[in-house]
Amino acid sequence: MTVDWITTQGLTPYPEALAFMEERAEAIRAGTANECIWLVEHPPLYTSGTSARSEDLTDPDRFPVFEARRGGQYTYHGPGQRVAYVMLDVAARGRDVRCFVRDLERWVIAALAEFNVKGEIRPGRVGVWVDRPDKPLGPDGIVQEDKIAALGIRLRKWVSFHGLSINVEPDLSHFDGIVPCGIRDHGVTSLVDLGLPVTMTDLDLALRRTFQTEMEPGRTSC
């Protein structure tokens, strides 16, 4: 199965991204277009998922807010963050949404591992997390954790769209206007915040290298 990889330079307005994904997902379902991974950056903005709570938008006037209609709660997108929109045939990947989401998480973890970053998933929390032994222990005496990647998808007739975001070098203060993904007890980090001089191109190459082993049809972690 052929997957088209598209990388858009500059900052893509969010409404344009939504329109592209809607059109491409329909074409994939109709069999008139290949699957697609679209790599973009957005101007600073917040998006709300289907589980978003109004109290988690703590600074509603800071950046534009868009209703994404994907799974999840509030998240931030902006310069320095790689957004990977995944328009894939989930029916060809076993029709198991939970397994598909897990494979997306493991794809992110595999890409991060290329930079010697140990990404992990946590029960009851969406996305990918890293331990921060360089920070003071939490009040409970446990090593603190920060989120480095967020994930939220939508399916239409077994074709996915929306996807994931990985923090390369965004302005982390921009996350202060929301409770990211509804989680108040943990912070947010990026590859550069972890002390790694990783560029967007470096990450893009890692995502492409690890996609085949983690996301190709017929290969599943479940």
Secondary structure, 3 states (H helix, E strand, C coil): CCEEEEEEEEECCHHHHHHHHHHHHHHHHHCCCCEEEEEEECCCEEEECCCCCHHHECCCCCCCEEECCCCCCEEEECCCEEEEEEECECHHHCCCHHHHHHHHHHHHHHHHHCCCCCCEEECCEEEEEEEECCCCCCCCCCCEEEEEEEEEEEEECCEEEEEEEEECCCCHHHHHHECHHHCCCCEECCCCCCCCCCCHHHHHHHHHHHHHHHHCCCCCCC
